[in-house]
């Protein structure tokens, strides 16, 4: 059984979904509630709040999950925790990739595109910017993006 604290923390997703589904988005943004509401789901089907499977998760929701975790780990403005360095955040995301919590192919793209580094240089403190050799965290070149066929 979940602790009361964990349940309370997880409520933010339910409130996010309820609030966003009440808003009237233009056609181009109509899927915002899905993307925001599913960013705590995992490919393994143990995420929250809906416990969706990999087949039920869109690519944008998967991207949002990676971005959300990276931001949460590195945010320098959270009074309840110290911010991680870039290398620590990448190491934690890699563990989530191995556990199928996040999409491995999209994580590889996050690294190889340099998106993590552009974000870090713009928003993180200088002491968080450390060197990261991304090669050990990348999948085999033949690995495909984990998405529905």
N, CA, C and O of each residue as an XYZ file, in Angstrom:
596
protein
N       0.827     -1.182      0.000
C       0.000      0.000      0.000
C       0.873      1.248      0.000
O       1.873      1.322      0.714
N       0.479      2.229     -0.813
C       1.227      3.462     -0.900
C       1.132      4.244      0.394
O       0.130      4.198      1.107
N       2.209      4.966      0.675
C       2.173      5.829      1.846
C       1.285      7.032      1.555
O       1.047      7.371      0.396
N       0.806      7.660      2.592
C      -0.049      8.843      2.434
C       0.712      9.958      1.736
O       0.140     10.700      0.938
N       1.989     10.078      2.032
C       2.816     11.115      1.411
C       2.942     10.880     -0.092
O       2.771     11.811     -0.879
N       3.240      9.647     -0.497
C       3.370      9.332     -1.923
C       2.056      9.564     -2.648
O       2.046     10.076     -3.768
N       0.958      9.195     -2.028
C      -0.350      9.420     -2.641
C      -0.610     10.902     -2.826
O      -1.138     11.320     -3.856
N      -0.244     11.693     -1.838
C      -0.444     13.139     -1.912
C       0.398     13.735     -3.039
O      -0.082     14.575     -3.800
N       1.644     13.302     -3.144
C       2.536     13.793     -4.198
C       1.970     13.426     -5.568
O       1.991     14.249     -6.484
N       1.471     12.214     -5.718
C       0.946     11.757     -6.997
C      -0.338     12.471     -7.409
O      -0.711     12.459     -8.582
N      -1.004     13.085     -6.454
C      -2.246     13.799     -6.772
C      -2.031     14.916     -7.780
O      -2.960     15.285     -8.499
N      -0.830     15.456     -7.842
C      -0.622     16.572     -8.764
C      -0.933     16.178    -10.201
O      -1.341     17.021    -10.999
N      -0.743     14.909    -10.537
C      -1.056     14.475    -11.901
C      -2.561     14.453    -12.128
O      -3.027     14.860    -13.192
N      -3.304     14.000    -11.177
C      -4.758     13.949    -11.315
C      -5.315     15.365    -11.453
O      -6.178     15.620    -12.294
N      -4.818     16.281    -10.626
C      -5.278     17.663    -10.711
C      -4.855     18.308    -12.031
O      -5.608     19.090    -12.612
N      -3.655     17.981    -12.500
C      -3.194     18.499    -13.790
C      -4.131     18.054    -14.901
O      -4.567     18.866    -15.717
N      -4.438     16.772    -14.931
C      -5.322     16.239    -15.967
C      -6.700     16.885    -15.884
O      -7.241     17.326    -16.898
N      -7.267     16.944    -14.690
C      -8.602     17.526    -14.523
C      -8.625     18.985    -14.981
O      -9.550     19.405    -15.677
N      -7.625     19.742    -14.598
C      -7.574     21.155    -14.969
C      -7.408     21.324    -16.483
O      -8.133     22.099    -17.107
N      -6.456     20.601    -17.065
C      -6.185     20.763    -18.491
C      -7.342     20.281    -19.365
O      -7.602     20.854    -20.423
N      -8.029     19.240    -18.930
C      -9.161     18.745    -19.719
C     -10.330     19.726    -19.711
O     -11.204     19.635    -20.573
N     -10.370     20.643    -18.778
C     -11.426     21.664    -18.721
C     -11.115     22.876    -19.593
O     -11.995     23.688    -19.876
N      -9.881     22.991    -20.009
C      -9.464     24.154    -20.796
C      -9.796     23.944    -22.267
O      -9.855     22.815    -22.755
N     -10.008     25.042    -22.951
C     -10.309     24.998    -24.387
C      -9.041     25.380    -25.149
O      -8.687     26.555    -25.249
N      -8.373     24.370    -25.678
C      -7.143     24.591    -26.428
C      -7.444     24.741    -27.910
O      -8.407     24.155    -28.404
N      -6.636     25.518    -28.629
C      -6.783     25.542    -30.083
C      -6.436     24.163    -30.643
O      -5.781     23.369    -29.968
N      -6.861     23.881    -31.842
C      -6.663     22.571    -32.476
C      -5.206     22.105    -32.378
O      -4.943     20.933    -32.108
N      -4.271     23.017    -32.596
C      -2.855     22.641    -32.597
C      -2.348     22.201    -31.217
O      -1.298     21.566    -31.115
N      -3.088     22.534    -30.167
C      -2.666     22.190    -28.803
C      -3.637     21.251    -28.111
O      -3.562     21.087    -26.894
N      -4.530     20.641    -28.837
C      -5.591     19.836    -28.236
C      -5.081     18.641    -27.438
O      -5.801     18.123    -26.584
N      -3.848     18.190    -27.700
C      -3.325     17.014    -26.996
C      -2.464     17.367    -25.783
O      -1.858     16.483    -25.177
N      -2.406     18.637    -25.427
C      -1.638     19.058    -24.257
C      -2.049     18.284    -23.001
O      -1.170     17.845    -22.259
N      -3.346     18.098    -22.730
C      -3.700     17.323    -21.525
C      -3.110     15.911    -21.531
O      -2.690     15.413    -20.486
N      -3.075     15.275    -22.677
C      -2.478     13.926    -22.774
C      -0.987     13.981    -22.460
O      -0.495     13.198    -21.648
N      -0.268     14.900    -23.095
C       1.181     14.965    -22.905
C       1.533     15.286    -21.457
O       2.395     14.637    -20.864
N       0.877     16.270    -20.902
C       1.161     16.655    -19.525
C       0.660     15.611    -18.530
O       1.300     15.358    -17.509
N      -0.477     15.016    -18.832
C      -1.077     14.049    -17.924
C      -0.397     12.694    -17.897
O      -0.587     11.923    -16.957
N       0.387     12.398    -18.912
C       1.030     11.082    -18.994
C       2.526     11.109    -18.725
O       3.192     10.091    -18.914
N       3.071     12.221    -18.297
C       4.528     12.286    -18.170
C       5.079     11.509    -16.980
O       6.297     11.408    -16.833
N       4.224     10.962    -16.134
C       4.698     10.085    -15.053
C       4.386      8.616    -15.332
O       4.562      7.760    -14.465
N       3.932      8.338    -16.525
C       3.721      6.953    -16.926
C       5.063      6.386    -17.380
O       5.972      7.143    -17.720
N       5.193      5.066    -17.387
C       6.436      4.442    -17.835
C       6.140      3.347    -18.844
O       5.031      2.814    -18.883
N       7.123      3.012    -19.655
C       6.936      1.967    -20.661
C       6.606      0.629    -20.026
O       6.025     -0.240    -20.676
N       6.968      0.455    -18.776
C       6.772     -0.802    -18.062
C       5.352     -0.976    -17.535
O       5.017     -2.049    -17.034
N       4.508      0.052    -17.634
C       3.122     -0.050    -17.180
C       2.906      0.152    -15.692
O       1.820     -0.124    -15.182
N       3.935      0.634    -14.978
C       3.808      0.839    -13.534
C       3.777      2.315    -13.156
O       3.927      2.660    -11.984
N       3.582      3.186    -14.143
C       3.569      4.616    -13.863
C       2.243      5.053    -13.265
O       1.393      4.227    -12.933
N       2.081      6.351    -13.135
C       0.835      6.862    -12.573
C       0.391      8.089    -13.338
O       1.239      8.756    -13.931
N      -0.851      8.417    -13.358
C      -1.919      7.826    -12.553
C      -2.646      6.670    -13.234
O      -3.459      6.000    -12.597
N      -2.369      6.422    -14.518
C      -3.195      5.461    -15.265
C      -2.560      4.091    -15.478
O      -3.242      3.181    -15.949
N      -1.293      3.910    -15.152
C      -0.571      2.653    -15.376
C      -0.657      2.218    -16.842
O      -0.991      1.073    -17.150
N      -0.347      3.163    -17.736
C      -0.423      2.887    -19.167
C       0.754      2.026    -19.614
O       1.829      2.057    -19.016
N       0.530      1.268    -20.666
C       1.595      0.447    -21.246
C       2.334      1.251    -22.308
O       1.896      2.334    -22.697
N       3.439      0.722    -22.765
C       4.226      1.389    -23.798
C       3.383      1.687    -25.031
O       3.500      2.759    -25.624
N       2.546      0.754    -25.409
C       1.718      0.918    -26.597
C       0.718      2.064    -26.459
O       0.246      2.595    -27.464
N       0.399      2.444    -25.245
C      -0.587      3.495    -25.002
C       0.040      4.885    -24.861
O      -0.679      5.876    -24.734
N       1.347      4.961    -24.883
C       2.031      6.238    -24.684
C       2.512      6.831    -26.001
O       3.222      6.177    -26.764
N       2.124      8.061    -26.257
C       2.540      8.739    -27.483
C       4.002      9.176    -27.370
O       4.563      9.245    -26.276
N       4.594      9.463    -28.506
C       5.979      9.945    -28.527
C       6.105     11.265    -27.759
O       7.025     11.400    -26.952
N       5.212     12.250    -27.977
C       5.346     13.494    -27.194
C       5.238     13.272    -25.684
O       5.942     13.940    -24.926
N       4.391     12.368    -25.230
C       4.292     12.094    -23.789
C       5.589     11.462    -23.288
O       6.012     11.733    -22.165
N       6.218     10.630    -24.104
C       7.486     10.007    -23.730
C       8.603     11.047    -23.647
O       9.455     10.995    -22.761
N       8.581     11.988    -24.583
C       9.560     13.070    -24.567
C       9.373     13.915    -23.311
O      10.342     14.283    -22.646
N       8.129     14.213    -22.998
C       7.807     15.011    -21.817
C       8.321     14.330    -20.551
O       8.800     15.004    -19.638
N       8.228     13.010    -20.488
C       8.699     12.272    -19.308
C      10.199     12.467    -19.106
O      10.651     12.698    -17.985
N      10.963     12.376    -20.177
C      12.418     12.549    -20.079
C      12.752     13.974    -19.656
O      13.573     14.190    -18.765
N      12.113     14.938    -20.300
C      12.366     16.342    -19.965
C      11.989     16.639    -18.521
O      12.709     17.354    -17.825
N      10.873     16.100    -18.073
C      10.410     16.341    -16.704
C      11.394     15.788    -15.677
O      11.708     16.463    -14.697
N      11.877     14.585    -15.887
C      12.818     13.978    -14.929
C      14.127     14.766    -14.914
O      14.663     15.065    -13.847
N      14.639     15.101    -16.097
C      15.898     15.850    -16.153
C      15.762     17.191    -15.433
O      16.639     17.584    -14.663
N      14.659     17.886    -15.691
C      14.439     19.180    -15.044
C      14.303     19.018    -13.532
O      14.883     19.793    -12.771
N      13.547     18.026    -13.098
C      13.349     17.801    -11.663
C      14.663     17.471    -10.954
O      14.897     17.921     -9.833
N      15.503     16.695    -11.600
C      16.780     16.310    -10.988
C      17.760     17.472    -10.899
O      18.544     17.554     -9.953
N      17.720     18.359    -11.868
C      18.731     19.414    -11.941
C      18.249     20.780    -11.466
O      19.053     21.705    -11.354
N      16.964     20.928    -11.185
C      16.412     22.236    -10.811
C      17.154     22.823     -9.612
O      17.174     22.223     -8.538
N      17.759     23.986     -9.793
C      18.511     24.585     -8.686
C      17.649     25.378     -7.709
O      18.165     25.932     -6.739
N      16.343     25.440     -7.955
C      15.470     26.281     -7.129
C      14.521     25.504     -6.226
O      13.515     26.050     -5.773
N      14.828     24.232     -5.958
C      13.956     23.436     -5.104
C      14.478     23.473     -3.669
O      15.573     22.975     -3.408
N      13.727     24.047     -2.739
C      14.233     24.184     -1.370
C      14.340     22.857     -0.617
O      15.013     22.789      0.412
N      13.691     21.809     -1.110
C      13.680     20.538     -0.394
C      14.748     19.562     -0.853
O      14.833     18.459     -0.311
N      15.569     19.929     -1.836
C      16.634     19.024     -2.282
C      17.742     19.809     -2.968
O      17.530     20.912     -3.473
N      18.913     19.222     -2.975
C      20.018     19.844     -3.693
C      19.916     19.457     -5.171
O      19.469     18.353     -5.480
N      20.315     20.326     -6.074
C      20.270     19.984     -7.491
C      21.399     19.021     -7.863
O      22.515     19.141     -7.356
N      21.114     18.096     -8.722
C      22.132     17.173     -9.215
C      22.964     17.838    -10.301
O      22.521     18.786    -10.949
N      24.168     17.329    -10.489
C      24.977     17.757    -11.631
C      24.408     17.109    -12.882
O      23.575     16.205    -12.803
N      24.859     17.574    -14.026
C      24.404     16.997    -15.299
C      24.756     15.517    -15.356
O      23.920     14.701    -15.744
N      25.971     15.158    -14.977
C      26.377     13.745    -15.056
C      25.548     12.868    -14.117
O      25.204     11.740    -14.470
N      25.228     13.373    -12.931
C      24.386     12.604    -12.009
C      22.991     12.402    -12.600
O      22.435     11.307    -12.522
N      22.430     13.448    -13.186
C      21.093     13.356    -13.785
C      21.082     12.366    -14.949
O      20.139     11.588    -15.092
N      22.117     12.391    -15.774
C      22.206     11.456    -16.909
C      22.312     10.027    -16.391
O      21.684      9.124    -16.943
N      23.085      9.813    -15.354
C      23.244      8.478    -14.765
C      21.898      7.962    -14.227
O      21.573      6.788    -14.406
N      21.128      8.821    -13.578
C      19.818      8.430    -13.058
C      18.847      8.140    -14.196
O      18.103      7.161    -14.142
N      18.848      8.980    -15.221
C      17.981      8.731    -16.388
C      18.349      7.420    -17.076
O      17.475      6.700    -17.559
N      19.637      7.115    -17.119
C      20.071      5.852    -17.716
C      19.498      4.659    -16.945
O      19.078      3.671    -17.547
N      19.482      4.756    -15.620
C      18.883      3.679    -14.815
C      17.393      3.559    -15.135
O      16.863      2.449    -15.194
N      16.720      4.677    -15.341
C      15.302      4.653    -15.717
C      15.114      4.049    -17.103
O      14.117      3.373    -17.360
N      16.059      4.290    -17.985
C      16.026      3.693    -19.324
C      16.144      2.173    -19.216
O      15.381      1.442    -19.847
N      17.090      1.706    -18.425
C      17.285      0.261    -18.273
C      16.068     -0.411    -17.653
O      15.778     -1.570    -17.953
N      15.358      0.303    -16.795
C      14.167     -0.218    -16.128
C      12.903     -0.054    -16.984
O      11.808     -0.413    -16.550
N      13.055      0.478    -18.176
C      11.938      0.749    -19.097
C      10.933      1.738    -18.515
O       9.743      1.699    -18.829
N      11.433      2.614    -17.670
C      10.578      3.692    -17.179
C      10.477      4.779    -18.247
O       9.418      5.379    -18.428
N      11.580      5.031    -18.951
C      11.587      5.992    -20.051
C      11.985      5.283    -21.341
O      12.549      4.189    -21.320
N      11.686      5.919    -22.444
C      11.963      5.369    -23.770
C      13.459      5.447    -24.068
O      14.035      6.536    -24.090
N      14.080      4.308    -24.294
C      15.512      4.256    -24.535
C      15.952      4.980    -25.792
O      16.971      5.671    -25.784
N      15.207      4.834    -26.864
C      15.552      5.511    -28.112
C      15.458      7.020    -27.986
O      16.303      7.748    -28.506
N      14.444      7.482    -27.305
C      14.299      8.926    -27.108
C      15.343      9.462    -26.136
O      15.804     10.593    -26.287
N      15.717      8.670    -25.149
C      16.797      9.075    -24.249
C      18.099      9.210    -25.033
O      18.853     10.164    -24.836
N      18.360      8.252    -25.924
C      19.555      8.336    -26.767
C      19.530      9.621    -27.598
O      20.548     10.301    -27.726
N      18.371      9.949    -28.157
C      18.233     11.174    -28.946
C      18.440     12.414    -28.076
O      19.068     13.379    -28.512
N      17.923     12.395    -26.867
C      18.115     13.481    -25.911
C      19.609     13.741    -25.711
O      20.042     14.890    -25.628
N      20.389     12.663    -25.635
C      21.831     12.799    -25.448
C      22.541     13.211    -26.729
O      23.284     14.193    -26.741
N      22.315     12.467    -27.807
C      23.069     12.710    -29.043
C      22.720     14.038    -29.700
O      23.548     14.607    -30.411
N      21.522     14.538    -29.480
C      21.127     15.836    -30.046
C      21.754     16.997    -29.287
O      21.818     18.115    -29.797
N      22.214     16.733    -28.074
C      22.769     17.782    -27.236
C      21.715     18.605    -26.513
O      22.035     19.633    -25.917
N      20.454     18.164    -26.558
C      19.368     18.912    -25.906
C      19.645     19.096    -24.417
O      19.405     20.170    -23.865
N      20.146     18.055    -23.773
C      20.431     18.132    -22.334
C      21.459     19.222    -22.039
O      21.349     19.936    -21.042
N      22.455     19.343    -22.909
C      23.537     20.294    -22.694
C      23.074     21.725    -22.966
O      23.440     22.645    -22.234
N      22.271     21.918    -24.016
C      21.742     23.257    -24.283
C      20.884     23.738    -23.111
O      20.993     24.887    -22.682
N      20.039     22.853    -22.605
C      19.208     23.198    -21.450
C      20.093     23.531    -20.251
O      19.891     24.547    -19.586
N      21.066     22.677    -19.981
C      21.935     22.857    -18.813
C      22.683     24.180    -18.871
O      22.768     24.886    -17.867
N      23.220     24.521    -20.022
C      23.975     25.768    -20.146
C      23.083     26.990    -19.952
O      23.548     28.031    -19.488
N      21.823     26.870    -20.299
C      20.918     28.000    -20.172
C      20.324     28.149    -18.774
O      20.129     29.269    -18.303
N      20.030     27.019    -18.098
C      19.240     27.100    -16.870
C      19.927     26.633    -15.586
O      19.420     26.904    -14.497
N      21.060     25.943    -15.681
C      21.675     25.401    -14.476
C      22.802     26.286    -13.966
O      23.326     27.131    -14.693
N      23.162     26.080    -12.719
C      24.272     26.802    -12.118
C      25.583     26.240    -12.664
O      25.659     25.071    -13.042
N      26.596     27.072    -12.700
C      27.897     26.675    -13.253
C      28.448     25.416    -12.587
O      29.040     24.568    -13.254
N      28.254     25.295    -11.272
C      28.801     24.130    -10.561
C      28.093     22.823    -10.910
O      28.588     21.749    -10.570
N      26.956     22.897    -11.575
C      26.244     21.687    -12.002
C      26.733     21.188    -13.362
O      26.483     20.041    -13.734
N      27.419     22.038    -14.090
C      27.863     21.701    -15.443
C      29.183     20.949    -15.384
O      30.252     21.552    -15.280
N      29.096     19.639    -15.451
C      30.300     18.828    -15.455
C      30.357     18.044    -16.767
O      29.371     17.966    -17.500
N      31.499     17.480    -17.044
C      31.697     16.715    -18.278
C      30.926     15.404    -18.227
O      30.885     14.735    -17.194
N      30.318     15.045    -19.350
C      29.596     13.784    -19.449
C      30.026     13.092    -20.739
O      29.899     13.648    -21.830
N      30.530     11.884    -20.597
C      30.783     11.046    -21.765
C      29.495     10.263    -21.992
O      29.184      9.353    -21.223
N      28.745     10.604    -23.032
C      27.432      9.988    -23.239
C      27.518      8.584    -23.815
O      26.542      7.837    -23.738
N      28.641      8.203    -24.382
C      28.761      6.913    -25.071
C      28.303      5.713    -24.238
O      27.576      4.872    -24.767
N      28.685      5.591    -22.971
C      28.243      4.413    -22.200
C      26.730      4.350    -21.973
O      26.198      3.294    -21.630
N      26.049      5.460    -22.159
C      24.615      5.514    -21.894
C      23.763      5.266    -23.145
O      22.539      5.182    -23.054
N      24.397      5.150    -24.289
C      23.676      4.975    -25.546
C      23.412      3.507    -25.838
O      24.209      2.634    -25.495
N      22.274      3.253    -26.481
C      21.916      1.898    -26.892
C      22.765      1.481    -28.076
O      23.424      2.305    -28.711
N      22.740      0.199    -28.359
C      23.366     -0.324    -29.551
C      22.791      0.410    -30.752
O      21.596      0.706    -30.790
N      23.633      0.703    -31.729
C      23.196      1.448    -32.906
C      21.999      0.792    -33.583
O      21.162      1.484    -34.164
N      21.910     -0.526    -33.516
C      20.814     -1.220    -34.188
C      19.495     -1.145    -33.422
O      18.452     -1.550    -33.936
N      19.540     -0.623    -32.182
C      18.308     -0.553    -31.384
C      17.341      0.436    -32.027
O      17.747      1.493    -32.510
N      16.078      0.088    -32.027
C      15.039      0.935    -32.599
C      14.298      1.668    -31.498
O      14.277      1.240    -30.344
N      13.692      2.777    -31.877
C      12.834      3.531    -30.958
C      11.702      2.635    -30.520
O      11.064      1.989    -31.352
N      11.442      2.584    -29.221
C      10.394      1.725    -28.683
C       9.036      2.398    -28.841
O       8.574      3.097    -27.939
N       8.413      2.188    -29.965
C       7.075      2.749    -30.157
C       6.208      1.729    -30.885
O       6.720      0.797    -31.506
N       4.919      1.908    -30.806
C       4.014      0.961    -31.464
C       4.257      0.910    -32.966
O       4.537      1.934    -33.589
N       4.151     -0.266    -33.540
C       4.339     -0.416    -34.991
C       3.119      0.033    -35.741
O       3.096     -0.021    -36.971
